[in-house]
Amino acid sequence: MTILSAFFSNLLVRIAAAIMLKPGSSYSTRLPLYVKRLIFFLALALLFSAEILRVYLVMPFPGSQVRNTVSYAYWLEQWIVWIRIFTLLLVCFALYAVYKTGKTWAKILLPLTLIGYAVLFFAFNYKLQADKIFHQPVNKSFTLAGDSDIDRSKLIIGVTIGGQAKAYPIQLIGYHHQVVDTIGNTPVMITYCTVCRSARVFSPIVNGRLETFRLVGMDHFNAVFEDATTKSWWQQATGTAITGPLKGYVLKEFSSAQLTLTSWLRQYPKSLVMKPDTLFMDNYFRLEDYDKGTMRSDLVRRDRASWQRNSWIVGVANDFASKAYDWNQLLQKRLIQDSVDRLPILLTIENDSASFHVYDRRVDDWVLSFRIWNDKDLLVDENTHSTWNMDGECVDGSLKGKKLLPVQSYNEFWHTWQTFHKDAKLYVANYALIPPTGVH
């Protein structure tokens, strides 16, 4: 750092001398006037563009999320302080020179330029940065389900660890993007990206210590977090550090479910439910229609047709394969049976058309095949004709008492799943196809 500071100091003296037009300076006399002015304006351009680009590249501005630019944004974030010091000192030297020997127009233009920079600095650092728009809850609290005012039809992220169950309404988490909590004495980080419709629950333990994160922005429309210790940037969809000292490190993920509060409480009637923080009620209200995909914004509004950019899918992945299932087809059939890398799975959706489940179809030595029974949120297996409920529990027949194991799955936008699962296959009828290039 000492060597770096000396380098910048020496460079600054050379350029400042040139800009100030000092006759006694060998640096100044070697440079024509137009070169000195060019250096000054390039310094200003660097300052303005650095302030803009460090935010533009990680926020959903037109054209900002379509290329692999996160490394450039990270570099700007790490060096922005030095860029400010370097260029602002040059401007101060120039300001001194202008007021000493400059013309009237220059004495007016330069202060106006500084005022313009001050306005830009305030906007891009205090109004447009992600963590200045989306805040963490100040008053985080939970209540028993019976005392909760949350509409039972609202979608929640449900998590159970160590015998304790908690429900996090997506309308709340969607605004905060991440909430750090404890479930069953285990630290967790509940995350949600509204532009991807992706829910993930991670352990905030990094290298053996409890880490804190802030929302930086997004990469390919997916939320990006920065840890406080190493300043590495983490991708929400995968839990992977994508740049910084911990690049390649992956956070541990906990199992979670996305379904209505009614369906969750049917399984976990003693679950705690996150309460709204009264400081952010207006922000929550803006996400009132998010669950149904009917908001006005193109970023979060659902495409009703299948396999479009913002079409809903159910994604299933393991260490070897990933596959996407069309939400429209699931609604129509209510039951899909398939295999993902030789894992036989069952996808089904309840009559509320919102609560979906994915189960492993293996029970004991059986690989079961199912059908919907009388539209009563019940299933019947064709092997033993036993009856199963939507919670994966056999309630009648020779397999009564048996339970299907849940398979981790996600309801997301198709563009998100396709971006972060490069070799993902898509399920159409009884076939699994590799999506053609250009399907978005």
C-alpha positions as CSV (number, residue, x, y, z in Angstrom):
1,M,0.0,0.0,0.0
2,T,2.9,2.4,0.7
3,I,4.4,1.8,-2.7
4,L,1.0,2.3,-4.3
5,S,0.5,5.6,-2.4
6,A,4.0,6.8,-3.4
7,F,3.3,6.0,-7.1
8,F,0.0,7.9,-7.1
9,S,1.5,10.8,-5.2
10,N,4.3,11.1,-7.8
11,L,1.9,10.8,-10.7
12,L,-0.4,13.3,-9.2
13,V,2.4,15.9,-8.8
14,R,3.4,15.5,-12.4
15,I,-0.1,15.9,-13.8
16,A,-1.1,18.6,-11.4
17,A,2.0,20.6,-12.4
18,A,1.1,20.3,-16.0
19,I,-2.5,21.4,-15.4
20,M,-1.5,24.4,-13.2
21,L,0.8,25.6,-16.0
22,K,3.6,26.3,-13.6
23,P,6.4,27.8,-15.7
24,G,9.1,26.4,-13.3
25,S,7.9,22.9,-13.7
26,S,9.7,20.7,-16.2
27,Y,6.5,18.5,-16.4
28,S,4.4,21.5,-17.5
29,T,6.7,23.0,-20.1
30,R,6.9,19.7,-21.9
31,L,3.2,19.5,-22.5
32,P,1.2,21.6,-25.0
33,L,-1.9,23.4,-23.7
34,Y,-4.3,21.1,-25.5
35,V,-2.7,18.0,-23.9
36,K,-3.0,19.5,-20.4
37,R,-6.7,20.2,-21.0
38,L,-7.1,16.7,-22.4
39,I,-5.6,15.2,-19.3
40,F,-7.9,17.3,-17.1
41,F,-11.1,16.3,-19.1
42,L,-10.1,12.7,-19.2
43,A,-9.7,12.8,-15.4
44,L,-13.2,14.2,-15.1
45,A,-14.5,11.6,-17.5
46,L,-12.9,8.8,-15.4
47,L,-14.5,10.2,-12.2
48,F,-18.0,10.5,-13.6
49,S,-17.9,7.2,-15.5
50,A,-16.6,5.3,-12.5
51,E,-19.4,6.6,-10.3
52,I,-22.0,5.7,-12.9
53,L,-20.6,2.3,-14.1
54,R,-20.1,0.8,-10.6
55,V,-23.9,1.1,-10.1
56,Y,-25.1,0.7,-13.7
57,L,-23.3,-2.7,-14.1
58,V,-25.0,-4.3,-11.1
59,M,-28.5,-2.8,-11.4
60,P,-31.3,-3.6,-13.9
61,F,-30.7,-0.7,-16.2
62,P,-31.2,-1.2,-20.0
63,G,-28.4,-3.3,-21.4
64,S,-26.6,-3.8,-18.0
65,Q,-27.3,-7.4,-17.3
66,V,-26.8,-9.2,-20.6
67,R,-23.0,-9.5,-20.5
68,N,-20.4,-10.9,-18.1
69,T,-19.5,-7.5,-16.5
70,V,-19.5,-8.4,-12.8
71,S,-15.7,-8.5,-12.7
72,Y,-15.5,-4.9,-14.0
73,A,-18.1,-3.8,-11.5
74,Y,-16.1,-5.5,-8.7
75,W,-12.9,-3.8,-9.8
76,L,-14.6,-0.4,-9.7
77,E,-16.1,-1.1,-6.3
78,Q,-12.6,-1.9,-4.9
79,W,-10.8,1.0,-6.5
80,I,-13.5,3.7,-6.4
81,V,-12.0,5.5,-3.3
82,W,-8.6,5.8,-5.0
83,I,-10.2,7.0,-8.2
84,R,-12.1,9.7,-6.3
85,I,-9.0,10.8,-4.4
86,F,-6.8,10.9,-7.5
87,T,-9.3,12.8,-9.8
88,L,-10.6,15.1,-7.1
89,L,-7.2,16.3,-6.1
90,L,-6.5,17.0,-9.8
91,V,-9.7,19.0,-9.9
92,C,-8.7,20.9,-6.8
93,F,-5.3,21.8,-8.3
94,A,-7.0,22.9,-11.5
95,L,-9.5,24.9,-9.6
96,Y,-6.7,26.8,-7.8
97,A,-4.9,27.5,-11.1
98,V,-8.1,28.7,-12.8
99,Y,-9.0,31.1,-10.1
100,K,-5.4,32.4,-10.1
101,T,-4.8,32.9,-13.8
102,G,-7.9,31.5,-15.6
103,K,-10.6,33.2,-17.7
104,T,-14.1,34.1,-16.4
105,W,-15.8,31.2,-18.3
106,A,-13.4,28.7,-16.8
107,K,-14.1,30.1,-13.3
108,I,-17.8,29.5,-13.9
109,L,-17.6,26.2,-15.7
110,L,-15.4,24.3,-13.2
111,P,-17.5,24.9,-10.1
112,L,-20.6,24.0,-12.1
113,T,-18.8,20.7,-13.0
114,L,-18.1,20.0,-9.3
115,I,-21.7,20.7,-8.4
116,G,-22.8,18.3,-11.1
117,Y,-20.5,15.7,-9.7
118,A,-21.9,16.2,-6.2
119,V,-25.4,15.6,-7.5
120,L,-24.3,12.5,-9.4
121,F,-22.4,11.2,-6.4
122,F,-25.5,11.6,-4.1
123,A,-27.8,9.9,-6.6
124,F,-25.6,6.9,-7.4
125,N,-24.4,6.4,-3.8
126,Y,-27.5,7.1,-1.8
127,K,-30.4,6.6,-4.1
128,L,-29.6,4.0,-6.7
129,Q,-27.4,1.5,-4.9
130,A,-29.2,-1.8,-4.1
131,D,-28.6,-1.6,-0.3
132,K,-30.0,1.9,-0.2
133,I,-33.2,0.8,-1.9
134,F,-33.8,-2.5,-0.2
135,H,-33.2,-2.4,3.6
136,Q,-32.9,-5.2,6.1
137,P,-35.7,-5.4,8.7
138,V,-35.1,-3.3,11.8
139,N,-37.7,-5.0,13.9
140,K,-37.5,-8.7,13.0
141,S,-40.1,-10.7,14.9
142,F,-42.2,-13.8,14.6
143,T,-45.6,-14.9,15.8
144,L,-47.5,-18.2,16.2
145,A,-49.6,-19.1,13.2
146,G,-52.8,-18.5,15.0
147,D,-51.8,-14.9,15.8
148,S,-50.5,-14.1,12.4
149,D,-52.2,-11.5,10.2
150,I,-50.6,-12.8,7.0
151,D,-53.2,-13.9,4.4
152,R,-53.2,-17.7,4.4
153,S,-53.2,-17.8,0.6
154,K,-49.9,-15.9,0.5
155,L,-46.7,-17.7,-0.7
156,I,-44.1,-18.4,1.9
157,I,-40.6,-19.9,2.1
158,G,-40.8,-22.7,4.6
159,V,-37.8,-24.0,6.5
160,T,-37.6,-26.6,9.3
161,I,-34.3,-27.3,11.1
162,G,-33.8,-29.1,14.4
163,G,-37.5,-29.6,15.1
164,Q,-38.4,-25.9,14.6
165,A,-40.4,-24.6,11.6
166,K,-40.6,-21.1,10.4
167,A,-42.4,-19.4,7.5
168,Y,-41.2,-16.3,5.7
169,P,-43.8,-14.6,3.5
170,I,-42.3,-13.9,0.0
171,Q,-44.0,-10.5,0.0
172,L,-41.7,-9.6,2.9
173,I,-38.5,-11.4,1.9
174,G,-39.0,-10.2,-1.7
175,Y,-38.4,-6.6,-0.5
176,H,-35.6,-7.3,2.0
177,H,-33.9,-9.8,-0.4
178,Q,-32.2,-11.5,2.6
179,V,-32.9,-12.0,6.3
180,V,-30.5,-13.5,8.7
181,D,-32.2,-15.6,11.4
182,T,-31.8,-18.7,13.6
183,I,-33.9,-21.9,13.2
184,G,-33.4,-24.7,15.7
185,N,-30.3,-22.9,17.1
186,T,-28.8,-22.9,13.5
187,P,-27.9,-19.6,11.8
188,V,-29.6,-19.3,8.4
189,M,-29.8,-16.7,5.7
190,I,-33.1,-16.6,3.9
191,T,-32.7,-15.1,0.4
192,Y,-35.1,-14.2,-2.4
193,C,-34.6,-12.5,-5.7
194,T,-37.8,-11.1,-7.1
195,V,-36.4,-10.6,-10.6
196,C,-35.5,-14.3,-10.8
197,R,-38.3,-15.6,-8.6
198,S,-35.6,-17.6,-6.8
199,A,-35.7,-18.6,-3.2
200,R,-32.6,-20.0,-1.4
201,V,-31.7,-20.7,2.2
202,F,-28.0,-20.7,3.1
203,S,-25.8,-21.1,6.1
204,P,-24.0,-17.7,6.7
205,I,-21.1,-19.5,8.2
206,V,-17.9,-18.8,6.1
207,N,-14.6,-20.4,7.1
208,G,-15.9,-21.2,10.5
209,R,-17.3,-17.8,11.4
210,L,-20.7,-16.2,11.2
211,E,-20.6,-13.8,8.3
212,T,-22.8,-10.8,7.5
213,F,-23.8,-9.8,4.0
214,R,-25.1,-6.8,2.2
215,L,-27.0,-6.6,-1.1
216,V,-24.7,-5.2,-3.8
217,G,-26.9,-5.5,-6.8
218,M,-27.3,-8.2,-9.4
219,D,-25.5,-10.2,-12.1
220,H,-27.5,-11.6,-15.0
221,F,-30.6,-10.3,-13.1
222,N,-29.8,-12.4,-10.1
223,A,-29.1,-10.8,-6.7
224,V,-25.5,-10.5,-5.6
225,F,-24.4,-10.2,-2.0
226,E,-21.1,-9.0,-0.5
227,D,-19.6,-10.4,2.7
228,A,-18.3,-8.0,5.3
229,T,-15.0,-9.7,5.9
230,T,-13.4,-10.4,2.5
231,K,-15.7,-8.2,0.3
232,S,-16.2,-11.2,-2.0
233,W,-19.4,-11.2,-4.1
234,W,-21.8,-14.1,-3.9
235,Q,-24.5,-15.2,-6.4
236,Q,-27.9,-15.8,-4.8
237,A,-29.0,-18.5,-7.3
238,T,-26.1,-20.8,-6.5
239,G,-24.6,-19.6,-3.3
240,T,-21.2,-19.3,-5.0
241,A,-18.6,-16.6,-4.6
242,I,-18.2,-15.3,-8.1
243,T,-15.5,-12.8,-7.6
244,G,-13.1,-11.6,-4.8
245,P,-10.8,-13.5,-2.4
246,L,-13.2,-16.3,-1.8
247,K,-14.1,-16.9,-5.5
248,G,-15.3,-20.5,-6.0
249,Y,-16.4,-21.0,-2.4
250,V,-20.0,-22.3,-2.1
251,L,-22.3,-21.6,0.8
252,K,-24.1,-24.6,2.4
253,E,-27.7,-24.7,1.3
254,F,-30.6,-25.8,3.6
255,S,-33.8,-27.5,2.3
256,S,-36.7,-25.2,1.8
257,A,-40.2,-25.2,0.4
258,Q,-42.3,-22.6,-1.5
259,L,-46.1,-23.0,-1.0
260,T,-49.0,-21.1,0.5
261,L,-49.1,-20.5,4.2
262,T,-52.2,-22.7,4.5
263,S,-50.4,-25.7,3.0
264,W,-47.3,-25.1,5.2
265,L,-49.4,-24.8,8.4
266,R,-51.2,-28.1,7.5
267,Q,-47.8,-29.8,7.8
268,Y,-46.4,-27.6,10.6
269,P,-49.3,-26.2,12.6
270,K,-46.9,-24.9,15.3
271,S,-44.7,-23.0,12.8
272,L,-43.6,-19.5,13.6
273,V,-44.5,-16.9,10.9
274,M,-42.4,-13.8,10.2
275,K,-44.2,-10.5,10.9
276,P,-44.1,-7.4,8.8
277,D,-41.7,-4.7,10.0
278,T,-44.0,-1.7,10.3
279,L,-41.2,0.6,9.0
280,F,-41.5,-0.9,5.6
281,M,-45.3,-1.4,5.1
282,D,-45.3,0.8,1.9
283,N,-42.6,-1.4,0.4
284,Y,-44.5,-4.6,1.2
285,F,-47.6,-3.1,-0.3
286,R,-45.9,-2.6,-3.7
287,L,-45.4,-6.4,-3.8
288,E,-49.0,-7.2,-3.1
289,D,-49.5,-8.8,-6.5
290,Y,-46.1,-10.4,-6.8
291,D,-47.2,-13.9,-5.8
292,K,-49.6,-14.1,-8.8
293,G,-47.1,-12.7,-11.3
294,T,-49.4,-9.8,-12.2
295,M,-47.3,-6.8,-11.3
296,R,-46.8,-4.2,-14.0
297,S,-43.1,-4.3,-14.2
298,D,-41.7,-6.4,-17.1
299,L,-38.9,-7.5,-14.8
300,V,-41.3,-9.5,-12.5
301,R,-44.5,-10.0,-14.5
302,R,-45.1,-13.6,-15.5
303,D,-45.2,-14.6,-19.1
304,R,-48.4,-16.7,-19.4
305,A,-47.1,-18.7,-22.4
306,S,-44.7,-21.6,-21.9
307,W,-40.9,-21.4,-22.2
308,Q,-40.8,-17.6,-22.6
309,R,-38.3,-15.5,-20.7
310,N,-40.5,-14.9,-17.6
311,S,-42.5,-18.2,-17.9
312,W,-42.8,-20.0,-14.6
313,I,-41.0,-23.4,-14.3
314,V,-40.3,-25.9,-11.5
315,G,-36.6,-26.7,-11.5
316,V,-35.1,-29.8,-10.1
317,A,-31.3,-30.4,-9.9
318,N,-28.7,-32.6,-8.3
319,D,-24.9,-33.0,-8.6
320,F,-25.2,-34.5,-12.1
321,A,-28.3,-33.2,-13.9
322,S,-31.0,-30.5,-13.9
323,K,-34.4,-30.3,-15.5
324,A,-37.1,-27.7,-15.9
325,Y,-40.8,-28.5,-15.9
326,D,-43.4,-26.2,-17.4
327,W,-45.7,-24.6,-14.8
328,N,-48.6,-24.5,-17.3
329,Q,-48.3,-28.2,-18.0
330,L,-48.2,-29.0,-14.3
331,L,-51.3,-26.9,-13.7
332,Q,-53.1,-28.8,-16.6
333,K,-52.0,-32.3,-15.6
334,R,-51.6,-31.7,-11.8
335,L,-49.2,-34.7,-11.8
336,I,-46.0,-35.3,-13.7
337,Q,-43.8,-38.4,-13.2
338,D,-40.3,-38.4,-14.5
339,S,-36.7,-39.2,-13.6
340,V,-33.7,-36.8,-13.1
341,D,-30.5,-38.6,-13.4
342,R,-32.2,-42.0,-12.6
343,L,-33.9,-40.5,-9.6
344,P,-37.7,-41.2,-10.1
345,I,-39.6,-38.2,-9.1
346,L,-43.2,-37.1,-8.8
347,L,-44.3,-33.5,-9.3
348,T,-47.8,-32.5,-8.2
349,I,-49.7,-29.3,-7.4
350,E,-52.6,-28.7,-5.0
351,N,-56.0,-27.4,-5.9
352,D,-54.9,-23.9,-4.9
353,S,-52.7,-23.9,-8.1
354,A,-49.9,-22.5,-6.1
355,S,-48.5,-25.1,-3.7
356,F,-46.4,-27.6,-5.6
357,H,-44.5,-30.6,-4.3
358,V,-41.7,-32.8,-5.7
359,Y,-41.1,-36.3,-4.2
360,D,-38.9,-39.3,-4.6
361,R,-41.2,-42.1,-5.9
362,R,-39.2,-44.8,-4.2
363,V,-40.7,-46.5,-1.2
364,D,-39.0,-49.6,0.2
365,D,-38.4,-51.8,-2.8
366,W,-41.1,-50.1,-4.9
367,V,-40.8,-47.4,-7.5
368,L,-44.4,-46.1,-7.3
369,S,-46.5,-44.7,-10.1
370,F,-49.4,-42.3,-9.2
371,R,-52.6,-40.8,-10.4
372,I,-54.8,-38.0,-9.1
373,W,-57.8,-39.2,-7.2
374,N,-61.1,-37.3,-7.6
375,D,-59.6,-33.8,-7.4
376,K,-59.5,-34.0,-3.6
377,D,-55.8,-33.3,-3.2
378,L,-55.2,-37.0,-2.9
379,L,-53.1,-39.4,-4.9
380,V,-53.4,-43.1,-5.5
381,D,-50.4,-45.3,-6.3
382,E,-50.9,-47.8,-9.1
383,N,-48.7,-50.4,-7.4
384,T,-50.6,-51.0,-4.2
385,H,-53.7,-48.7,-4.7
386,S,-52.8,-47.0,-1.4
387,T,-54.0,-43.4,-0.9
388,W,-51.5,-40.5,-0.3
389,N,-52.1,-36.9,0.6
390,M,-50.2,-33.9,-0.8
391,D,-47.8,-33.9,2.1
392,G,-46.4,-37.1,0.8
393,E,-47.9,-39.3,3.5
394,C,-49.8,-42.5,2.8
395,V,-53.1,-42.2,4.7
396,D,-54.8,-45.4,3.6
397,G,-53.9,-48.8,2.1
398,S,-51.1,-51.3,2.6
399,L,-48.5,-48.6,2.7
400,K,-50.3,-46.5,5.3
401,G,-47.8,-44.6,7.5
402,K,-45.1,-44.5,4.8
403,K,-43.8,-41.1,3.6
404,L,-42.4,-40.0,0.3
405,L,-39.1,-38.1,0.6
406,P,-39.2,-34.5,-0.6
407,V,-36.8,-33.5,-3.4
408,Q,-35.5,-30.0,-3.3
409,S,-37.1,-28.0,-6.1
410,Y,-37.7,-24.4,-7.0
411,N,-40.4,-22.3,-8.8
412,E,-38.5,-19.7,-10.9
413,F,-38.5,-17.8,-14.1
414,W,-37.3,-19.8,-17.1
415,H,-34.6,-17.3,-17.9
416,T,-33.1,-17.7,-14.4
417,W,-33.0,-21.5,-14.5
418,Q,-31.5,-21.5,-18.0
419,T,-28.8,-19.0,-17.1
420,F,-27.5,-20.8,-14.0
421,H,-28.0,-24.4,-15.2
422,K,-26.2,-24.3,-18.5
423,D,-26.9,-28.0,-19.3
424,A,-30.5,-28.0,-18.1
425,K,-33.0,-30.1,-19.9
426,L,-36.6,-29.1,-20.3
427,Y,-39.5,-31.6,-19.8
428,V,-42.1,-31.7,-22.5
429,A,-44.8,-34.4,-22.2
430,N,-42.9,-37.6,-21.7
431,Y,-39.6,-36.3,-23.1
432,A,-36.7,-34.4,-21.7
433,L,-35.2,-32.1,-24.3
434,I,-32.0,-30.0,-24.3
435,P,-33.3,-26.5,-25.0
436,P,-32.2,-25.1,-28.4
437,T,-29.8,-22.1,-28.4
438,G,-31.7,-18.8,-28.1
439,V,-34.6,-20.1,-26.0
440,H,-35.3,-17.3,-23.5
